[in-house]
Amino acid sequence: MTVTADLAISLDGYIAGTDVSLDNPGGDGAEPLFEWIHNLASWRERQGMTGGEENRDSELMREWFDATGAVVMGRMMYDTGEEFWGDNPPFRTPVFVLTHRPRPTLVKEGGTTFTFVTDGIHSALDQAKAAAGGRNVDIAGGAGTVRQYLAAGLIDELQLHVVPALLGDGLRLFEGPGTTAGRRNLETVRVVDTPLATHLKYRFVK
């Protein structure tokens, strides 16, 4: 079992635009980060749609979907996505939401459940590992949640989909609390370059 984080990121290091809010989850100016994925066959399939492009980008997305058995996310990511995901969210796995506000577990269509964890990142990860059925656990975001797991040394692999765009401003992944936990060495697992993105996969050296 591997603990992963898989994120789209701009060439200048942003994973969201400016003014992120419940009504604007991606932030202003963030369209290039996500537009490339919307017409991939594997992504459309995950959203319950048909059609789309079958290409190397789609293969990489399907690989990630199929390998993931549970997800951990922060409450902000959940709150901004809840209405958009609707009754049949795309995760198809148990999802564990870090929060300070307790809430009963939600059972959705398609195999997604949302369990709200109030006792910290280690508890959420332990519960996700127990629920993953031997598959990977993905730390989905947002940035603050990924930083916490990076700082604690709990992420094994990091995959970044570097989009050929400069946002100029927004929410950075490697900035703010949790990014000063000391030097970490990584080894390159894979580099795949396509017209849509450069897909970089790294493994942390223990």
C-alpha positions as CSV (number, residue, x, y, z in Angstrom):
1,M,0.0,0.0,0.0
2,T,1.3,3.5,-1.0
3,V,0.2,6.9,0.3
4,T,0.1,9.2,-2.6
5,A,-0.7,12.9,-3.4
6,D,-1.7,13.6,-7.0
7,L,-2.1,17.3,-8.0
8,A,-2.3,19.5,-11.1
9,I,0.1,22.4,-10.8
10,S,1.1,25.4,-12.9
11,L,4.6,25.9,-14.1
12,D,5.1,28.7,-11.5
13,G,3.9,26.4,-8.7
14,Y,0.2,27.2,-8.1
15,I,-2.5,24.6,-7.5
16,A,-5.4,27.0,-7.4
17,G,-6.1,30.6,-8.3
18,T,-6.8,33.6,-6.1
19,D,-9.8,34.2,-3.9
20,V,-10.6,30.5,-3.3
21,S,-14.0,30.2,-1.5
22,L,-17.0,28.0,-1.2
23,D,-18.5,29.7,-4.3
24,N,-15.2,29.7,-6.2
25,P,-13.3,26.4,-5.3
26,G,-10.7,26.6,-7.9
27,G,-10.0,30.3,-7.5
28,D,-9.9,33.0,-10.1
29,G,-7.6,32.3,-13.1
30,A,-7.2,28.6,-12.3
31,E,-9.0,27.3,-15.5
32,P,-5.7,26.1,-17.2
33,L,-5.1,23.8,-14.2
34,F,-8.2,21.8,-14.8
35,E,-9.4,22.3,-18.4
36,W,-6.9,19.7,-19.8
37,I,-8.5,16.9,-17.8
38,H,-12.2,17.5,-18.7
39,N,-12.2,15.8,-22.1
40,L,-10.2,12.7,-21.0
41,A,-12.2,9.5,-21.5
42,S,-11.1,8.2,-18.0
43,W,-12.2,11.4,-16.3
44,R,-15.5,11.5,-18.1
45,E,-16.1,7.9,-17.3
46,R,-15.5,8.7,-13.6
47,Q,-18.1,11.4,-13.8
48,G,-20.7,9.0,-15.3
49,M,-20.3,10.4,-18.8
50,T,-19.3,8.8,-22.1
51,G,-16.9,9.7,-24.8
52,G,-13.7,11.7,-24.5
53,E,-10.1,11.3,-25.6
54,E,-8.3,8.0,-25.1
55,N,-4.6,9.1,-24.9
56,R,-1.6,8.9,-22.6
57,D,-3.1,11.5,-20.2
58,S,-6.3,9.4,-19.9
59,E,-4.3,6.3,-19.3
60,L,-2.4,8.0,-16.4
61,M,-5.7,9.2,-14.9
62,R,-7.2,5.8,-15.1
63,E,-4.1,4.2,-13.5
64,W,-4.5,6.6,-10.6
65,F,-8.2,6.0,-10.2
66,D,-7.9,2.2,-10.3
67,A,-5.0,2.2,-7.8
68,T,-6.7,4.3,-5.2
69,G,-8.7,2.5,-2.5
70,A,-9.4,5.4,-0.1
71,V,-9.0,9.2,0.0
72,V,-8.2,11.8,2.7
73,M,-9.1,15.4,2.2
74,G,-9.5,18.6,4.2
75,R,-12.9,20.1,5.2
76,M,-12.4,23.1,2.9
77,M,-12.1,20.7,-0.1
78,Y,-15.1,18.8,1.0
79,D,-17.2,22.0,1.6
80,T,-16.3,23.4,-1.8
81,G,-17.0,20.2,-3.6
82,E,-20.1,18.8,-1.8
83,E,-22.7,20.5,-4.0
84,F,-20.8,20.0,-7.2
85,W,-20.2,16.3,-6.6
86,G,-23.9,15.7,-5.8
87,D,-25.4,12.3,-4.9
88,N,-22.9,10.3,-7.0
89,P,-19.4,11.7,-6.3
90,P,-16.5,10.6,-8.5
91,F,-14.4,9.0,-5.8
92,R,-16.1,5.5,-5.7
93,T,-14.1,4.8,-2.5
94,P,-14.3,5.7,1.2
95,V,-13.3,9.3,1.8
96,F,-12.0,10.6,5.2
97,V,-12.5,14.3,5.8
98,L,-10.3,16.1,8.3
99,T,-12.4,18.5,10.3
100,H,-13.1,20.1,13.7
101,R,-16.8,19.9,13.2
102,P,-18.2,16.4,13.7
103,R,-20.8,15.1,11.3
104,P,-22.4,11.7,10.8
105,T,-20.9,9.5,8.0
106,L,-22.6,10.2,4.6
107,V,-23.2,7.2,2.3
108,K,-23.5,8.3,-1.4
109,E,-24.1,6.4,-4.6
110,G,-21.4,4.6,-6.5
111,G,-19.4,3.4,-3.4
112,T,-18.4,6.8,-2.0
113,T,-18.7,7.4,1.7
114,F,-17.6,10.5,3.6
115,T,-16.4,9.9,7.2
116,F,-15.6,13.0,9.2
117,V,-12.5,12.7,11.3
118,T,-11.9,15.0,14.3
119,D,-8.8,13.5,15.9
120,G,-6.1,14.4,13.4
121,I,-4.1,13.4,10.4
122,H,-2.8,10.2,11.7
123,S,-6.2,8.9,12.7
124,A,-7.6,9.8,9.3
125,L,-4.7,8.0,7.5
126,D,-5.0,4.9,9.7
127,Q,-8.8,4.7,9.0
128,A,-8.2,5.2,5.3
129,K,-5.5,2.5,5.2
130,A,-7.9,0.1,6.9
131,A,-10.6,0.9,4.4
132,A,-8.5,0.8,1.2
133,G,-8.5,-2.9,0.7
134,G,-4.8,-3.1,0.0
135,R,-4.9,-0.3,-2.6
136,N,-3.4,3.1,-2.3
137,V,-4.5,6.0,-0.1
138,D,-4.6,9.3,-1.8
139,I,-4.2,12.6,0.1
140,A,-6.4,14.7,-2.2
141,G,-6.0,18.2,-0.8
142,G,-6.3,21.0,-0.4
143,A,-2.9,22.4,-0.2
144,G,-2.9,22.7,3.6
145,T,-3.8,19.1,4.1
146,V,-1.1,17.9,1.7
147,R,1.4,20.1,3.4
148,Q,0.5,18.5,6.8
149,Y,1.1,15.0,5.5
150,L,4.3,16.0,3.7
151,A,5.6,17.7,6.9
152,A,4.8,14.5,8.9
153,G,6.7,12.3,6.3
154,L,3.5,10.3,5.7
155,I,3.4,10.6,1.9
156,D,5.3,7.9,-0.1
157,E,4.7,9.2,-3.7
158,L,4.0,12.6,-5.2
159,Q,2.6,13.0,-8.7
160,L,2.5,16.4,-10.2
161,H,0.8,17.2,-13.5
162,V,2.6,20.3,-14.6
163,V,0.4,22.4,-16.9
164,P,2.0,24.7,-19.4
165,A,0.6,27.9,-17.9
166,L,1.8,30.7,-15.6
167,L,-0.9,31.8,-13.2
168,G,1.2,34.6,-11.7
169,D,-0.7,34.4,-8.4
170,G,-2.8,32.1,-6.3
171,L,-2.4,29.2,-3.9
172,R,1.0,27.5,-3.9
173,L,1.6,24.0,-2.8
174,F,5.1,24.4,-1.4
175,E,4.5,27.6,0.7
176,G,3.2,28.4,4.1
177,P,2.8,26.3,7.3
178,G,4.1,22.7,6.9
179,T,6.7,23.4,4.3
180,T,9.6,24.0,6.7
181,A,9.9,20.4,8.1
182,G,13.4,20.0,6.7
183,R,14.9,18.6,3.6
184,R,13.4,15.6,1.9
185,N,15.0,13.6,-0.9
186,L,13.1,12.1,-3.7
187,E,13.8,9.7,-6.6
188,T,12.2,10.1,-10.0
189,V,9.8,7.3,-10.8
190,R,8.5,8.5,-14.1
191,V,8.3,11.5,-16.4
192,V,5.7,11.5,-19.2
193,D,5.5,14.6,-21.5
194,T,2.3,15.2,-23.5
195,P,0.9,18.3,-25.2
196,L,-1.5,18.8,-22.3
197,A,0.9,18.4,-19.3
198,T,4.2,17.0,-18.1
199,H,3.4,14.2,-15.6
200,L,6.1,13.9,-12.9
201,K,6.0,11.0,-10.4
202,Y,8.4,11.0,-7.5
203,R,9.0,8.6,-4.6
204,F,10.3,9.9,-1.2
205,V,13.5,8.4,-0.1
206,K,13.1,7.1,3.5
